[in-house]
């Protein structure tokens, strides 16, 4: 191998390493953004406290609701 080939190979490897590092940084940033969006979405959900008004509102439903499952298509 001559000196130019070695130099070109080293340059290509450095560029590939830099490109891979940039790609990983972008991936990490996008994952952080998705995590923040998911956290914000979860925080908007109402509390699932069994002592809340949700349980008392289901007690007002007719007794025939929820007893059978329609399995025909």
C-alpha positions in Angstrom: 0.0 0.0 0.0 1.2 3.4 -0.8 0.9 6.4 1.5 -2.0 7.9 -0.4 -4.1 4.8 0.0 -3.4 4.6 3.7 -4.2 8.3 4.0 -7.5 7.9 2.1 -8.5 4.9 4.2 -7.8 6.7 7.4 -9.8 9.7 6.2 -12.7 7.5 5.2 -12.7 5.7 8.6 -12.7 9.0 10.4 -15.6 10.3 8.3 -17.5 7.1 8.9 -16.9 7.3 12.6 -18.0 11.0 12.7 -21.1 10.2 10.7 -22.0 7.3 13.1 -21.5 9.5 16.1 -23.7 12.2 14.7 -26.4 9.6 13.9 -26.3 8.3 17.5 -26.6 11.8 18.9 -29.6 12.5 16.7 -31.1 9.1 17.8 -30.6 9.9 21.5 -32.2 13.4 21.0 -35.2 11.9 19.3 -35.6 9.3 22.0 -35.4 12.0 24.7 -38.1 14.0 22.9 -40.3 10.9 22.6 -39.8 10.2 26.3 -40.8 13.7 27.2 -43.9 13.5 25.0 -44.9 10.2 26.5 -44.4 11.6 30.0 -46.6 14.6 29.2 -49.2 12.3 27.7 -49.3 10.1 30.8 -49.5 13.1 33.1 -52.7 14.2 31.3 -54.5 11.0 32.2 -56.9 11.1 35.1 -56.0 9.4 38.3 -57.1 5.8 38.6 -58.1 6.1 42.2 -60.8 3.5 43.1 -62.3 6.0 45.5 -62.9 8.6 42.8 -66.2 9.5 41.1 -65.6 7.0 38.3 -66.7 4.1 40.6 -69.8 5.9 41.7 -70.8 6.7 38.1 -70.7 3.0 37.1 -73.1 2.2 40.0 -75.8 4.2 38.3 -75.7 1.9 35.2 -78.5 -0.7 34.6 -77.8 -4.1 35.9 -78.1 -5.8 32.5 -75.1 -4.0 31.1 -71.8 -6.0 30.9 -73.3 -9.4 31.6 -72.9 -10.8 28.1 -70.4 -10.6 25.2 -71.6 -10.6 21.6 -69.3 -13.0 19.8 -70.9 -12.9 16.3 -69.4 -11.0 13.5 
